[in-house]
Amino acid sequence: MALPVEEWRLYAARRWAALEPVLRERLAAASLHDTLRLGCGLLRPEAAAVLRRLCRRTPAGKEPAAARFYREEGNRLFGRRHYGTAVRLYSQAASHEPPGSPEVSVCFANRSAALFHLRCFEVCLEDIARAESHGYPDRLLPKVLLRKAECLLCLGRLQDAADALSVVENKIAMDGIMTSPTHQTLLKKLSQLKIKIHEKESCPEPAQETCGDIQRKSENWEENDSISGASSSLSLNFDIERGRHLVASQDILPGQSLLKEEAFVSVLCPGESHLLQDSSETVWDTRVTNADLYCHRCLRQLLASVPCRGCSYAKYCSQSCADMAWEQYHRTECSLGALLLTLGVFCHVALRTVLLAGFAEVSRLVERSRDDDKDLHNPEARCKHLSEAPDTRAGTRSIPGCNDNGQYQSSYQAVFNLLPHAEKHSPEHKFLCMLSVVAICKQLQEAGLEAAVLNQESSEKWSKPKTCEKTLGELSPELKTMAEAMLRHMLQLQCNAQAITVMQESGSGDSAVVNKKPMRLATAFFPVLSLLNHSCCPNISVSFSGTAATVRASQPIPSGQEIFHCYDQAIKMLLKCQMDAGNFLSPGHMLMGEMEDHLAQVYATLGKWQEAARHLERSIEIVEMHHGPSSVEMGHELFKLAQILFNGFAVSEALSIIQRAEEILSVHCGPQSTQIQELQEMKTCLSELPRSILQRT
């Protein structure tokens, strides 16, 4: 979910409608700096209550009751030999236990047992080490150490296995009670493992041939001197019409690598099923989401996750990744987990971007942008700026985002200089983004995390909430600077966000043919990749490995031709399917309607409400043709269109569609249905908007 949850968007829309017309006009025309200056005081106390209520739907703290539930579920499924599912449940249990506690050590030990049955011996050993380091109960240790010895034996590490058995023998002997059934079972297992070690030592297995010596054909790659991570076959150009863009400086062949770039920042998309609905009783969700399957830092696929020390949400592939994330940004984000899930991935990316950059660099670039804004309001300076923009005599040094040496690097300076297109966003959307970043910064201030944000606090300190004397006070000047940069990044993301995708199996795993489709894994800033302009007929393809993107030519590209990228692969695939389907399906076929519906969903995810509405309207025409104008299917489609028009502030159209949807759904679902109530909330909110907005839309 890129944008905040719908209830927060509704709240922001009501606040916008309640503003004085003069203030709305000033905010609509304001620079980012003035937007923050005017808007900081507009986040009223009731907003905090709204956010607290919404945050309860996305709990991210450590809950002992949840830990018990997941551990017991893991035990139940382990007993039924569902070891893979048991591993995930033990991981969930560990994420809710405090570090260093006997309970978390038991989670790791139990998970090691499931991993052993899955024959994941190396990972099993890692979990046994974690159980020991977190204080696994001494009386239970012999059983776990026997498992360690058996893992080492299976891996062919015979001396290590023998050493582990010696430790077990000593522990059993120290207990002094050798007649209990438990000890007898341990001794029997110990004896069996000793025999196996002796057998393997007597008859060593032949060494297996390894493929490590196989030489892979290396790509012919010469890096560009001016563009970080780019091939020397590209050049950076600039003109007023196309802005910054990449052009082939020589003929390029299909399959040739053009760019290899690590994301400056990436945030894992949590997945819809992670978000729990309001409930009178606690219900722990056992469904698997991206948050459970991938490392929250490097995006590697998880088998046995390392939990965050402070929250239950963040999970990592290793302790190294967990420590690095904590050092770079998570020590600040940790206590804000529920708020960040509520305010959406774009807000989270904006916060993480400024945390990675550091306050000094953020402050330097924000101050410089304010000076540029002053110049643009000066007619003479503005004319000079426009006349110099396309001048290439100074080389790449004059191109925004390049450093003093004329190099365009994958750096925060390059991220900051991506265009926010503030003038193209509706005033209502900018207001929503402003309220959201101010809410985050106020929470940081109230939690006592300002020093950490400004890089003035040791990374060893935990982000535990502290009492703040002025919980509703104005933001400090430093946090206002960070908020201004965050607002800029939220607006940039609408056009410059890159979806990191992975191929994921869809449908049942029992099928003879495995069906895979691209799935959005994370949202990221790739400063160099963002130089590519969009085309529905791109000449490159992008692939991902973790947080790294590789761009290859998908067709011959002659020297001098611009390099084009389709910003969303889902759109590219759907448009191609739609074109192909049009050759043999009638325009009114249900499959044509489904493709229009999917296109609407993709455009809505990107915040492109007009395009989404256009495609959904075509889908509705087909639904009406097949099911009738008063069918429940028609009601559901109109409900979706109402949401899209509402989010795009197409007020008059939204009110008209809401009325049609209400008339149909009240017949089929009753006046108390959730959809009817949501439609009424949208109608109330839109009806309260001033006449000037109604006329504008």
N, C-alpha and C positions, 0 to 999 in steps of 0.2 A: 504494500500500500504506500504509494509515493506521497500522497497528500494526507493531511490529518483526517481523523475519523469524522463521519458525517455530522455528529452532534456538535463537534467543535466548529465545523464549518457553518452550521446553522447559527451558533452563538455569535460568530464573527459577523455573519450577515445581519443579524439583529442589531449588533453594536454599530455597524456601519449605517444602518437605516436610521438609528437614533441620533446620529451626529448632526450638528447644525450644518445647513447647506454650505455656508462659507468655509467651514472647516473641511468639509468633504472636497470642495473645490481646491483648497490649498493642498490637501493631501494628494489629490489626483495629479497635481502639477509639480509636486515637490521632488527634489533630488532624494537619493537614498539617505543622505545625512539629515536633511530636513524632515523626511518621513519619520526617522527614529526620534528626532528632537520633538516633533509635534505629537508623535504617537505613544511615546513611553508612558505618559500619564493616563492613557486611555484604557489600560488593562486594569479594570476595576476589581475590588475584593471578591465579588461574586464569581469572577472568572476562575479564581483559585479553587473555589468550591466546585465549580463545574469540572475542572480538570481532575480534582481529587476523586470525584465520583467516576469519571471516565477511566482513571488510572486503576481503579479497583477491578476493572474488567481484564486488565493485562498485568497481573501480579508478576513481579520480577525479583522479589525478595526471597530469602531462604525461609521455608516453612517446614517445621519438624513434622507436622501432620502429613504433608505431601511426601516427605522423605519416607515415612513409615508406609504410606500407601504404595508408593512405587517399589519399595524394597519387597513388600509382601507379594505384590503382583509379580515381581521378578522371580521370587521363590516359587510361586505357584506355577509359572510357565517353565521354569527350570525343571521342576518335577515332571512336567509333561514333555520334556526334552525339546522345547521350543527355545533353543539356546540363543539364536540371533535376536529374538524379541526380548529374551531375558537380559541380554547385554544392554539393550537400549533402556530398559526399565531400571536396571541398576545404575546406569549413567544418570538418568533422571533423579534417582534417589540421592546419588552422590552430589548432584548440583544443589540440592536443598539442605545438605548437612554442612555445619561449620568446619573449616579446615582444622586438622589436628585433633579431631574428636574420635573416640572409639567407633562411633556410628559410621563415620565416613570411611574409616579403615575397613569395616565390615562390608560396606558397599563394594570397595575395590577388591577385597578378597573373594566375595561372591561372584563378582564379574570375572575375576581370573578363572574361576571354575568353569563358567560358561565358555570363555575364550579357549580354555584347554580342550573342551569337547568339540569346539569348532576348528581345532588344530591350528589356532593362531598362537603359536608358542612364544614368539618374540614379544608380542603384545601382552600375553599372559604374564611373562616375566616382569614386564614393566608395571603391571597392576599389582603383582606380589610385592615389588619394591615400594610402590605407593602405600600399600596396606601397612608394611613395616614402618615406613617413615611417618605415618600418621598415628602410630601407637596401637597397632593391632594387638588385642589381648594375648598375653603371654601363654595362657593355658590353651589357646586355640592355634598357636603358631606352628607346632609340629606338623599338623595336617597340611598347612599352606606350604611349609618348607619341603614336604614330600612332593607336592605338586611342582614346586620349583625344580627339584632334582629330576623329576620325570620329564619336564620340559627340556632341561639341559640334555638329558639322555636322548630325547627325540631329535634334538638339534645336532647330536654328535659331539657335544662338548663333554666328554667322559670325565675328565679330571674335575671340572667344575661340578658335575653331578655328584661325583664321589665326595667332594668337599662339602656339598650341601647335605649329603646323607650323614656325614660325621657330625655336623651341627645338630641334626635331628636326633641322633643317638645320644649326644651329650644332654640335650634338653629333656629327653624322655628319662634318662638315668637320674637327672637332677630332681625330677618330680617324685621319685622314690616309690610310687605306687604302680607296680607292673602287672597287677592281676585284673584290673578293670577291663571290661569288654572294649572300651575305646582304645586303651593302651595295647591290648592284644591285636586289635585291627591295625594299629599303626605299625607295630612290630612286624606283623605279617607283610604289610606293604613294603616296609623297609627291607626286609629279607628278599622279597621278590625283585626289588630294584637293584639290590647288590648283585644278584644273580645275573640280571640283564646287563649290567655294566661289565661284569666279568666275561660274559659271552661276547659282547661287542669288542672288548679288548683282545679276546682270543681270536676272534674272526672279524677283523676290521672290514667294513664295507668298501668296495672299490670307489675311488674318488669319481664323482660325477663330472662330466665335461661341462664347463661353463661357457657361456656365450659372451663373456666379458671381453674376449680378444677380438670379437667381430668388429671390424671397423665400419662405422656408419659413414655413408657418403655425406661429406660436409657441404653445406651450401656456400656458393660463391658470394661472399658478403663483404662489401666495403662500406664502412659507416660514413655517414654524412658529417662534414666538419661543422655545419651550421645548425643542423636539426638533430636533437638528441634521439638516438635509437633508430633513426631513419637511414635508408639506403642512400648511397651517393647518387642513385639514379633519380632522386627527387630534388626539387628546389622549392623554396618558399617565396610566394608572390603576394602582392597586395594591390587591390584597386577598390574604389569606392563601391562599385556595384556588387562585387563578390566578397569583399573583405579579404581576410587572410585565407590563402588556399594553397594546396600543394599541386605542383605540375611536374610531369615527367620531363626530366632533362636529357633523357636518351630513350631509345626504343626499349620497351619492357615486354618480356615474354610471359605467357600465362604460367602461373605457379611460382613466379619469382617473388621472393620475400622483399617487402618494401618498408616494413616497420616492425620493430619489436619494442614494446613499451610496457613498463610496470605501472599499474594504476598509482596515481598520487594518493588517492584515498578510495576506499571501497567500504560499503556497508551491506551486510547480508540482509536480503529480504526475508522477513520472518515467516511468511506463508500465512494464508488466511486462517487456517485451522488453529493457529496458535492463540488467536484472539478469542477469549471466552466471553460469553454473554452474561448479563446480570442474572444472578440466581440467589434464591433465598437460602440455599445450602451450598456448601463447598463441593464442587465436582472437579476432580483432577483429570485432565485430558491425557489419554494415552496415545493419541494420534501422533504420527511422525511428521515433522515439518523440516524445512530447510535448517531451522535453528538447531535441530538434533542431528542432522546429517552432515553438516559442513563446518569446518573450523571458522570461527568468527573473525579471524585475522587473515589467514592465508588462503582460505576457501578450499583447502584440501578436504577430501571426503573423510568422515570420521568413522572409526570402528569403536574405539574406547576413548571417550572424550575426557579431557582434563577440565574440571569445572573452575569457574571464577571463584576467587576467595571471598568475594563480597556479595554476589548476586546469584540467582539461579538461572539467569537467561544465557549469559555468555559462556560458550564452551569452545575448547581449543584442541588441536591435534597433539600438542605436546606441552610440557611445562615451559619450554623455551618460548613457544608462541604466546602462552599465557603471560609470561613475565614481560615480554616485549610489548604486548598490547597494553598491559598495565602501566608500563613506563611511558609509553607514547601518548595514550589518550584514555584508557579505560579507568584509570584511577579517578578521573573526573566524571566519566559517563556512568560509572557503576551504580551510584545511588539514584540515577535519573532513568533507569531502565523502563519503568512503566510509563513515564512521561514521554520518552522518546518513541515508544511503541504507539502511543496515543497520537502523537503529532506527526508521525509518518517518516518514511525513509529519507525524503528530501531534507527534512529538519535535522535528522541524524547525520546525514552526509555533511550538511553545512557546519554543524558543531564540530564533527571530527576533523574537517578540513582546517578550521582555525586552530584546533588543538595541535595538529601535526605541524602547522606552520610556525606556531609560537607567537606570543604577543608582539615581540619586537618587530618581526617581519610584517605581521598583520597591520600594526600601527603605522609603519612606514608607508605601506602601499595605500592604506585608507587616507592618510594625510595627503599623499600625492594625488589621489583621485579627487579629493575635495578641491585641490588647487586647479585641477583640470576642469572641474565643474564650474569654477569661478571664471576660468578663461572662456568656456563655452557660452557663458552669459554675457561676455564682453564681445560686442559685434566685430570689432577689429581683430581680436584674437581668434574669434570663431572663423572669420574669413581666411586668416592666415593658416589656421589648423586644417581647414578643408583643402586649401591650395597645396599644402605640403604633404597631405596624406598619401597620394599616389606616387610621390617622388621617389624614384628608385636609385637616384644618384648616390645616396648615403648607404646603399646596400640594405641589408636586413636590420641594421641598427635602428632605423626609424619605424620598423614594424612593431606594433604593440605586443608586449610579452617577451620581446628579445632583450637580452642583457646588454651591457655596455660594449661587449665584444661582438655584438650582432648574432649571438647564438640563441636559438629557441630551444630551451631545455624543458624537460618534464619537471617543472618546479612550481612552487607556490606563486611566483610572479606570473608564470604563464597561466595558471588557473585563474588568478585574480583578474587577468586581462581578457578572459573569455567574456563575450558580450552578454550582459544581463537582459538586454532588450526591454528595459523598464517601460519604455513608451508603448510597447505592444501588449503588455499585461493590463488587464482591466484594473481600475482602482480598487475594486472589491477584492480581487485576488492579492494585490500588493498589501492591502490592509490585513487580510488573513495571514499572510506570511510574516508581516511585521508583528502582529499580536503573538504569533507562535514563537518567534525568536526572542521576543521580550519575555514571554512566559518562561522559556528555558533559562535565560540570563538571570531573571529574578529568582528562580529556583536555585541556581548556582550561588547567588549572593546569600540567599536565606540559609542554604545548607553549609555555609562557611567554606565554599570551594573557590572563592575568587582568587586567593593566592595561588592555588594549583593551576587555575586557568591562565594566570599571568606568569607562570613559570617561576614563581617565587617560593615554592614549597618543595621540600624533599620528596622524591618519588616513593620513599619508603613509607610515608604517611598514608593511611587509608582514608578513603573518602567517606568518613562517617559524618552524618549530619550534625551540625553544631547549632546551638541556639544563637539567633541573630537578634540584636536589639531592635532593629528597624525592619521587621519582616515585610512591611508594605512600603518601605522607603524607596526613593528614586534610585535608579541604577547609577553606579559610580561611572565617572568619565571613561575609565578603562573598559568596563563592561559594555558601555554604549558603543565604543569603537569595535569591540568584538561582535556586538549585535548588528552593527552596520555591515560588517563583512559577511556575517551569516545571512543577512537579508539579501545581499548581493548574490551569494552562492545559491540561495533558494531559487532566485529568479533565473540565474544562469542554468540551473539544472533542467528547467523546462525545455531548453533547446540543446543543452550540452551534456546531459546525463547519458552515460553509456551503460547499457544493460550487459552485464557479464552473464553469459548463458552456458548451460551444460545440456548435453543430450540425456534425457531421462526416459526410462521405460514408462509406457502408459498402458493401462488396462491390466488384465490378469497375467500373471507370470506363467500360467499353465499352457498358454498358446504355443503352437509349434513355431509360429513366426513372431519374433519379438518386435513390437512397434515402439519406436523411439521418436521423441519430438523435443525441440529446444525448449528449455525451461529457464525463466529469468531467475538467476541465483543471487545476484547482487547488483547494486547501483554504484557507479564509480565515476570519477573524473579522470580522463586520460587527456592531458593537455595537448599532446601532439596529434593523437587520433581525432581530437575535436577540430583540428584544422581542416578536415575533409568536409566539403560541402555535401549536402544531401541530394540524392537522385533515386528515383524509383527504378532506374536502370543503372546500377552501380557497375564499376569496372574492377572492383576488388572484393575480397571476402575477408572476414575477420574470424579468427578462432581464439579460444581462451584456454590457458592452462593456469589454474589458480587465479591469481590477480594479474597475470601477464597476458597481454594481447599481441597477436601476431597478424599482420596484414599481408596478404598475398594478392598478386594480380590474378583476376579471374578470366581475363581475356587479353589479347595483345593491346598494348597501350603505346601509341606512337609518341615520339618526342614532341613536347609542346602541349599535349592534351592534359586537361585537369583530371585529378584523381577524385573519384566520387564514391561515396559510401551511402548505403541505405541505413538510416539511423535506427530502424527497428527491423530486425530480420523477420519478425512475425508479419509485419505489414508487407514486406517484400514477398514472402511465401504466399500470403493470402491473395495479394493482387495477381500473382502469377497463376494461382489456382483458379481465381475468378476469370481470368482471361482464357485459360484453357477450357474451363467448364462452359464458357459461353459458346464454344464451338459445337457442343453437342447437347446442351441443356437449354430448355426454353427460359426466357427471362423470368417467368413466374414460377419456376421450379423451386421446391422447398429448399434444396441444397444451395441455390443461389441466395435465398433469404438467410440461411445459416451463415454463409460466408460474409454477407453484409453485417450480420449480428456480431460475428467474431471481429471484423474490422472495427466496428463501433467500440467494442471492448478494449481493443489495443489502443485506439486513439484516446479513449477516456483515461486509460492508465497513464498515458503521456500528458494528460491535461489539455488535449486538443479537442475542446468541447464541440466546436462548430463542425469539424470533420466527423466526430463521433455521432452527432445528431443527424448529419446528412446520411450516413450509412444506415443508422437505425431506422430512419424514416423509410428508406427503401425496403428494409426488412419487414417493417410493419405493413407496407402495401401488400407484400406476398403473404404474410400471415392472415391479413384480412381476406384476401382472395381465397385462401384454403379453409379458414375456420369461421369466417363471418365477422361482421363489425362488432357484435356484442359477445363474442366468445371470451372465455376466461384466458385463453392464449393471447387474445388481443389486449386484455386488461393488463397482463404481466408485461407485455412489450411496451405499452403506454406508460406503465410505472417506471420502466427503465429510461424511457425517453424523458419523462418528467425529471428524474434525477440528473440526467445529463444537462438538460436545459437550465435547471436550477443552479448547478455548479458553474455553468457558463454565464449566469446572470442574464439569460434571455428571458426577461421577466414576463412579458405579455404572452409569449409562446408557451412558457412554462405553466402559467396560470390556466391557459386554455387546455393544455394536455392534462393537467392535474384534474380538472373538472371531468374530462372524458374518462380518465382512468378511474376516478371515484365512482362514477355512475355504473361502470361495468363491474368493478371489483366488489362494490357493496352488495350487488345481486349474488355474485358467486361465492364470496368469502364472508359476507356479513359486515356490518358497520364497525364492529370492534376488532377487526383483523389488524395485524401489525402494519400491513401495507397501507390500509386506509388511514390509520393514525399518523403514519409517516407522511402521507400525502397532505393531511390536514396541517401538520406542523410546517411543511414547506409552503403551503398556501398562506398560512398566517404570517410567516416570515416575509414572504414576497409582498403581501398586501400592505404590510407596514412600511414598505419602501416609499420614499418621497416621490411626488409626481414627476420631478425632474428626471429621476432615474427611469421611471416608467416610460417617459417620453423618449429618453435616449435609447432605450432598448426596443 
